[in-house]
Amino acid sequence: MNCEWVQQNITLYLYNELADDARHELEQHIARCKVCAAEVSEQQEFQVQMGALPVEEPSASFLAAARMRLQEALETAEQKRAWYHRFAFDPSAWLRQLRFSPALASLIFLVGFGGGIGAMYSAMGKGGPTVISKPRTEEASIGGITSIEKEPGTNNVKVQYDTRLPASVEGSVSDPKVQDLLLYAAKSNENSGVRLNSVDALTSKASDPRVRETLTYALRYDSNPGVRLMALDGLGPYVKDDIRVRNAVLEALLNDSNLGVRSGALHALNPVRADSSVRMALQQLSKEDPSEYIRTECQRMLASMPSID
């Protein structure tokens, strides 16, 4: 056992979180190491001083937000470990991950489409559902999405984007190439109208986890309340079964600056109002929210639930 390990684990030692064998070894080390013994003593003194301070009771909204962030972080960590396992032991799964990963789409758009991909697009344009309006060169790269138009009454969209020569692709939202462009536009485009149209088109495919992730991103981070509302509409049916969607909607209820988005989030959470995190947030907002409408709706939702002893 060396000094670096001891100093990294002093906090666990002071809060009795070390295993018995590790605790014994640490105590043996500080008995013969003056530097580490001094560090332990200093942290013990700090612990005593902090313990003398009054403890403030956290608000229900803070606890709810902290809980949902922790839950989401744990699930993300589990997914990352699962991905690494496939990477290390299953090359074919790794290749599939690259094929369907949103990061791959971003890489394609940032680095550029190669000549082979351009040839593939041209070939598919002759007989497939996708139509490319301009040929692309070896050096062509996407500079941005300029417009997205949804064909009324259908599931088709037209995505206009810039390369060194303007180009566009047209087809169903189910078309992987169209969908990749929509996912890219929803997160990356500076034009809020383009983002809104992209999110609108993607809502029809919210059953796809990649699409839900993009809609969740838009709900949390897009600067335009219209885009956030559109994303919320697409996510609403998945609040009950997808914990990440539920957490994003609950976060919007607690923190969004737009009353319309908060009201929409409140209604979207109605099917899961008995969830402990949602209930805590409703209880807090029913008493303290500055909006009378939010307070009244929270009270109504709470009244419709059985009380918890």
N, C-alpha and C positions, 0 to 999 in steps of 0.2 A: 504494500500500500504506500503510495507516494503523497507528497504534499498537495499536488494538484487535485487528486481525487478527494482528499480530505476537505479541502476548501470548497469544492463543488458540492459537497454533501453535508456541510455544517448545518444548513437550514433544516434538512430532513432529520438530522440528529437531534436538534433542539426541539423539534415538534414530534419526536418519538415515531418517526415514519421509517426509520431504517430497520432492516431485518436484524435479528439478534446477533448473528455472526458478524455482520458488517459493523454494527454498533460497537461490539467488543473490539474489533480491530481498530476502529477509529479512536476509541479511548486509549488503546495501547499506544497508538501513534502519538497522540497529543501528550501522553505522559513523558515522552522522550524528545518531543519537538517543541521548542519554545515558540517558534513562529506560529505554528498552527494552534498551539494552546492560547496564544495571545489573540488570535483571530476568533476562536471559540468564545473567549471571555468577552471580547468586544461585541460580538453578535448577541450574546446572552444579555449584556447590559442594554443593548438596543431593544431586545425583546421585552425586557422589563419596563423600559420607558414607554414603549408602544402600548403595553398592556395597561398602563396607568391612564391612558387617554380614554375619554368617553366613547362608547361605540354608538354610531349613528345607525338607525334602522333604514335599510334601503327601501326605496319605493317599489310598489308592485310592478310598475312598468319597467323599472330597471332590472328587476329579477326576471321578468318574462323575457326581456331582450337578451339578457345574459344567458339564460337557459337555452333559448333557441339558437344563439350563436355557438354555444358549446356543443349542442346536439348536432348542428350542421358541421362543425369542425371535426367531430368524432367520425361522422359518416364519411366526410371527405377523406380523412386519414385512412379509413378502412378501404375506400376505393383505390387510393394511391398504392396501398400495400398489395391489393389484388392485381393492379396493373403491373406492378414491378414483378410479381410472381409470374405472370404470363410472359413478360419480357424476358425473364431469365430462363424459363423452362419450356416455353411454347412459342417458337419463332413464328409459326403460322398465325397464332393469336396476335402476336406483335404486329404482323403485317396488316391484319384486319383492323387493329387499333389505329394504325396510321391511315388506313383508307377512310375510316369514318370519323376520325378525330376532328373537332372544330379547329384545332391548332393547325392541322394540315391545310385546311381551307385558307386560313390566314396566311400561311407560308406561301401558298400558291399565289395569292393576290399581292403579297409584298415583293416576292422575288421575281415573279413573272411566269407566264405560261411558256413552255418550251415549244420548239417546232413540232415535236411529236404530238403534243396536246392540240396544237392548232390544226394539224392534219386530221386528228380524230374529230374535232368539231366540224371541220369542213365536210368530212365523210358523212357524219350523222345528219348534217343539215340537208343532205340530199334525200334521205329516206326516212329519217327518224322524226320524233316529235319536236326536236329542238332546231331552231333556225338561227343561223349566225348572219347578221346583216353585212359584216365586213370581214374580209380575209385578214389573218394576222400573220405577222412576220416573226422571225426567230427572236428578235429583240423586244417584241411587244410586251408591255407590262401594264397592269391596271393602275390607273392614277386615281380612280374614285368612281363611285356610283352617282350618276347625274340625275336619273329619274326612275321611278317605278310606277307603272300603270297597271291597275287590276281591271280585267275585262268584266264588265257587269254581268251578273248572273252565271258566271263560270268560275272555275278554279284556276284560270290562266292568268299569268302576269307577264308583263314585258319589262325587262330590266335593261336600262341604258347605262353603259359605263364607258369610261375613257381609257384608251390605251394610247399609244403614240398616234394611232388613228382611232377615231370614235368607233365603238362597236356595240352590239346589243345581242342579247339572247332572249328567245321567247319560248315559252312552254308552260307546262303545268307546274304548280308548286311542288308536286311530287318528283319532278325531274331533279336528280341530284345536283346538276350544274346550276339550275335556277335556284334551288334551295341554298346552295353554298353562297351564291351571290346575295341572297336575301339575308342570310345569317351575318354575312360580312357587313352589309349596309346597316343592319339594325344596331350594330355596335360601333361602327367606325365612321359613318358618314357625318359630315358637318352640317348637312342640310336637314333640318328637323322634318320637313315635308317628306323627304325620301325615307327617313327613319320611320315616320308614321305609316307610310304606305307599305314599307317592308314588314313592320310588325303586324299590320292589318292582314297582309297576305299570309304571314306565318301562323296566325291564330287558327287557321283551318287545319294545321298539322301539329297542334300542340300535344298530340299523343306521342310524338317523337321526343325522347329525352333531350336531344340536342336543341330542338326548338324550344322546349320548356326552359332550358338553361338560358337561352338567349332572351326569352320573354322575361324571365326572372331578373336578368341583368338590366333589361330596359326598365322594369318596374323599380328597381333599386337606384339606378344611377342616371337614367336619362334626364336631361335638364328640362325637357318639354313635358308639361302635365298631360297634354293630349296623348303623347306617346305612352306615358305611364298608364293612363286610363285604358288605352287600347290593349296594352300588355296585360293589364289586370283582367280585362274581359276574357282574354284567351286563357288565362291561368285559372279562372274561377272554378271550372269543373274539376280541377285536380287538387284543390285545397284539401280535400278529405283524405286522399290516398298518397299524396307526395309531400313528405315532411318539409322538403326544401321550398316548395311552393307555399305551404302553410306559413313557414317562417318568414318568407319574403312578404307575404300579404300582411302578416301581423306586424312586421317592421314598418310597412307602409302606413298601417293604422296608427301606430305609435309616433312615427317621425315625419311623415310626408308633410310638406309645407302647403299642399293644396287640399282644401276641404273636400272637393269633389273626389279626389283620389282616396282620401281617408274614408269618406262615406261609402264609396264602392268597396273598399277593403273590408269595412265593417259588415256589409251585407254578404260579401263573399265568405266571411268567417262564420256566418250563421249556422251552417251545417255542422261545424266543429266547435260550437260555443261551449260545449262541456269539457273540451280539452283544458287541462290545468293551466297552461300558459295563456290561452285565450281567456279563460275565466278570470285570471288575475288581472289581465289588461282591462277587461270590461269593468271589473270592480273599481279599478283605479280611475278609469276615464269617466265612469258614471258619477263620480264625485268631484273630479278636479278638471275635467277638460274645459277649455275656454269656450267651446262651441256648445250651445244649448241643444242643437240637434244631435250631436254625438252623445252628449250626456243622456238625453231622453232615450235614444235608441239603445244605448248600453243598458240602461235601466230596464227597458222592455225585454231585451234578450235575457237578462239575468232573471227577470220575473218568470220567464217561461221555462226555467230550469228547476229541477228539484234541488232543495237546499242540501248542503253538505254539513253534517254534524262535526 
